[in-house]
Amino acid sequence: MSQTKIVVTDYIEGDLDWEVEEMARRGIDFEHHQLKLAPEDELVEKIRDCDVVIVNMAPMPASVISQLDACRLIIRHGIGYDNVDADACTEHGIRLANIPDYCAQEVAEQALALIFACARRLFDSRRILEESSANGIWDFSALGDIHRMRDQTLGIVGCGRIGSRVFRMTDNIFARRMVCDPYMGDRRLAALGLDDRYSLEDVLGEADYVTIHTPLNEETRYMIDEPQLRMMKESAFLINSARGAIVNTAALITALREGWIAGAGIDVYEEEPPPPDLELFELPTATLSAHLGWCSVEAGWDIRYKIMDDVDRYLAGRPPRFTVNTEVEDRLGGNPYREV
C-alpha cells in the first residue's frame, strides 16, 4: 500500500509543528503551505496527487477539484464550507468534511457580546467618554435610546448548534424569544421547550434583536436584503456572526445610514478582511468586530484534535465525523474511499 499524502493548503495557526509530528508518527507524507491567495495553477500543483486536502480559506472551485487525481477526502478547517464546491466533490467521488462542533460556544458568546454591545451602546459610550473627558463635563446628548433587555424580544434565525446555545444562554434575559428554523424537527423544538414556529417575516417584524445563525448556501445568500431590512422595527438591531454574504452589505449600509433600523452588530463580512473604504466603518450605529467568533485558545486546539481524528478515520477506512455531501456515498457504492 502506497504512503498516504496529506496537504494543508493554508492555515491560521502560528505553526503546524504539532501536525508535523503527529503526521510523522502515522507515517504520512505531509506538506503544509500558505496558498490562500495563490494562483489556481500553483494550488493545483501542490495538491494534485494528495489523498487528503485540509483547507482553511483557499478557494476550491470545481476547476480545482476536477484536477485532483488521487483525493478522496477534503477537510474544511472550520464550520462553513462555502469556499469549497460541494457538488464538484460529489461528482468526483470526494468526501467533503467540516468541523461544525469546535467553536459553537465561542460563536454563541460572540453573538451575545454583540447583542449586549448594541443594547448598551458600548461603542457610543466610549466616544462620549472621550469627548466628555476632553470637555470636562458629561454630555450624553449623542447617546441613542437604551432599553431594558428584559422587556424586549430576541429573534434567532437558525437554531442548530450555535443558535440553540444562544437560545439557552439568553434564558431570563429577554421577555420573549422567537426562533425561525424551518429545518428544526419536533423533537428539537420540544427539547428547547418551544411551542411555536415562526417565519422569517414574523421574526423580522417583531424582534428587537435579530441574530443570524445559518450556514451560507444558495438558500441563505442575501437572505437579509433590502425588503427584509425594511420589515424590521426602526428600533431593532441586526446581529450577524455567521457568514457575511447572508446579509447584503450595501442594503445594510443604506438601512443604517437612513435609519431603517437602530443598528447592527457584525462579526463577518462579504469580503474578508473588508476593504478600508467600507462605509460600515464610518457609521456610528455599526458595532463591528474582526471575525473572531471562532476564537479561543480551547477552540484553536479543539479543531486541530478533531481534524486529526478525521485523519485517523481515513487511515482506518472510516468516514469522517461529519460529512457535508452525504450523497457521495451513493456514488461510491457505500464505501467512501473506494477507487472510482
KAFENUR-V384603 format. One record per residue. N is the residue number from 1. RES is the residue in one small letter. SS is DSSP state (h for helix, s for strand, l for the rest). Layout:
# KAFENUR-V384603
n = <N	N>
res = <RES	RES>
ss = <SS	SS>
This chain:
# KAFENUR-V384603
n = <1	2	3	4	5	6	7	8	9	10	11	12	13	14	15	16	17	18	19	20	21	22	23	24	25	26	27	28	29	30	31	32	33	34	35	36	37	38	39	40	41	42	43	44	45	46	47	48	49	50	51	52	53	54	55	56	57	58	59	60	61	62	63	64	65	66	67	68	69	70	71	72	73	74	75	76	77	78	79	80	81	82	83	84	85	86	87	88	89	90	91	92	93	94	95	96	97	98	99	100	101	102	103	104	105	106	107	108	109	110	111	112	113	114	115	116	117	118	119	120	121	122	123	124	125	126	127	128	129	130	131	132	133	134	135	136	137	138	139	140	141	142	143	144	145	146	147	148	149	150	151	152	153	154	155	156	157	158	159	160	161	162	163	164	165	166	167	168	169	170	171	172	173	174	175	176	177	178	179	180	181	182	183	184	185	186	187	188	189	190	191	192	193	194	195	196	197	198	199	200	201	202	203	204	205	206	207	208	209	210	211	212	213	214	215	216	217	218	219	220	221	222	223	224	225	226	227	228	229	230	231	232	233	234	235	236	237	238	239	240	241	242	243	244	245	246	247	248	249	250	251	252	253	254	255	256	257	258	259	260	261	262	263	264	265	266	267	268	269	270	271	272	273	274	275	276	277	278	279	280	281	282	283	284	285	286	287	288	289	290	291	292	293	294	295	296	297	298	299	300	301	302	303	304	305	306	307	308	309	310	311	312	313	314	315	316	317	318	319	320	321	322	323	324	325	326	327	328	329	330	331	332	333	334	335	336	337	338	339	340>
res = <m	s	q	t	k	i	v	v	t	d	y	i	e	g	d	l	d	w	e	v	e	e	m	a	r	r	g	i	d	f	e	h	h	q	l	k	l	a	p	e	d	e	l	v	e	k	i	r	d	c	d	v	v	i	v	n	m	a	p	m	p	a	s	v	i	s	q	l	d	a	c	r	l	i	i	r	h	g	i	g	y	d	n	v	d	a	d	a	c	t	e	h	g	i	r	l	a	n	i	p	d	y	c	a	q	e	v	a	e	q	a	l	a	l	i	f	a	c	a	r	r	l	f	d	s	r	r	i	l	e	e	s	s	a	n	g	i	w	d	f	s	a	l	g	d	i	h	r	m	r	d	q	t	l	g	i	v	g	c	g	r	i	g	s	r	v	f	r	m	t	d	n	i	f	a	r	r	m	v	c	d	p	y	m	g	d	r	r	l	a	a	l	g	l	d	d	r	y	s	l	e	d	v	l	g	e	a	d	y	v	t	i	h	t	p	l	n	e	e	t	r	y	m	i	d	e	p	q	l	r	m	m	k	e	s	a	f	l	i	n	s	a	r	g	a	i	v	n	t	a	a	l	i	t	a	l	r	e	g	w	i	a	g	a	g	i	d	v	y	e	e	e	p	p	p	p	d	l	e	l	f	e	l	p	t	a	t	l	s	a	h	l	g	w	c	s	v	e	a	g	w	d	i	r	y	k	i	m	d	d	v	d	r	y	l	a	g	r	p	p	r	f	t	v	n	t	e	v	e	d	r	l	g	g	n	p	y	r	e	v>
ss = <l	l	l	l	s	s	s	s	l	l	l	l	l	l	l	l	h	h	h	h	h	h	h	h	h	l	l	l	s	s	s	s	l	l	l	l	l	l	l	h	h	h	h	h	h	h	h	l	l	l	l	s	s	s	s	l	l	l	l	s	l	h	h	h	h	l	l	l	l	l	l	l	s	s	s	s	l	l	l	l	l	l	l	s	l	h	h	h	h	h	h	l	l	l	s	s	s	l	l	l	l	l	l	h	h	h	h	h	h	h	h	h	h	h	h	h	h	h	h	l	l	h	h	h	h	h	h	h	h	h	h	h	h	h	h	l	l	l	l	l	l	l	l	l	l	l	l	l	h	h	h	l	s	s	s	s	s	l	l	l	h	h	h	h	h	h	h	h	h	l	l	l	l	l	l	s	s	s	s	s	l	l	l	l	l	h	h	h	h	h	h	l	l	l	l	l	l	l	l	h	h	h	h	h	h	h	l	l	s	s	s	s	l	l	l	l	l	l	l	l	l	l	l	s	l	h	h	h	h	h	h	l	l	l	l	l	s	s	s	s	l	l	l	h	h	h	s	l	h	h	h	h	h	h	h	h	h	h	l	l	l	l	s	s	s	s	l	l	l	l	l	l	l	l	l	l	l	l	h	h	h	h	l	l	l	s	s	s	l	l	l	l	l	l	l	l	h	h	h	h	h	h	h	h	h	h	h	h	h	h	h	h	h	h	h	l	l	l	l	l	l	l	s	l	l	l	l	h	h	h	h	l	l	l	l	l	l	l	l	l>
